[in-house]
Amino acid sequence: MIGEYEELLVDLEFSQTAYTAALIAEEQARAEARRKSRYLAIHIPPTLSQAPQYPQRFVLSALAGVFLFALWAVLALIGYNIRDRR
């Protein structure tokens, strides 16, 4: 019984030491993550673009034209269908 008790005590001490080391490693990792997340360096100063990317007026105008033509075509077909049934 005493041998088992001493073995359990050794396991307990080993586990406590490992747990303490894990807690310290976790705290160090968190501190390192906090330190790295606050680092910000500006490498290239911001400039204005030479040509705007958005809004793409030509693309939007072309899409609007296509959809308006499609709407007109559908309405015209509906109108012709109604007129032919009379």
TAWOBEL-V560534 format. One record per backbone hydrogen bond with DSSP energy under -1.0 kcal/mol. NH is the residue of the N-H (numbers start at 1). CO is the residue of the C=O. If there is no record, write none. Layout:
nh=NH co=CO
nh=NH co=CO
This chain:
nh=5 co=1
nh=6 co=2
nh=7 co=3
nh=8 co=4
nh=9 co=5
nh=10 co=6
nh=11 co=7
nh=12 co=8
nh=13 co=9
nh=14 co=10
nh=15 co=11
nh=16 co=12
nh=17 co=13
nh=18 co=14
nh=19 co=15
nh=20 co=16
nh=21 co=17
nh=22 co=18
nh=23 co=19
nh=24 co=20
nh=25 co=21
nh=26 co=22
nh=27 co=23
nh=28 co=24
nh=29 co=25
nh=30 co=26
nh=31 co=27
nh=32 co=28
nh=33 co=29
nh=34 co=30
nh=35 co=31
nh=36 co=32
nh=37 co=33
nh=57 co=55
nh=60 co=56
nh=61 co=57
nh=62 co=58
nh=63 co=59
nh=64 co=60
nh=65 co=61
nh=66 co=62
nh=67 co=63
nh=68 co=64
nh=69 co=65
nh=70 co=66
nh=71 co=67
nh=72 co=68
nh=73 co=69
nh=74 co=70
nh=75 co=71
nh=76 co=72
nh=77 co=73
nh=78 co=74
nh=79 co=75
nh=80 co=76
nh=81 co=77
nh=82 co=78
nh=83 co=79
nh=84 co=80
nh=85 co=81
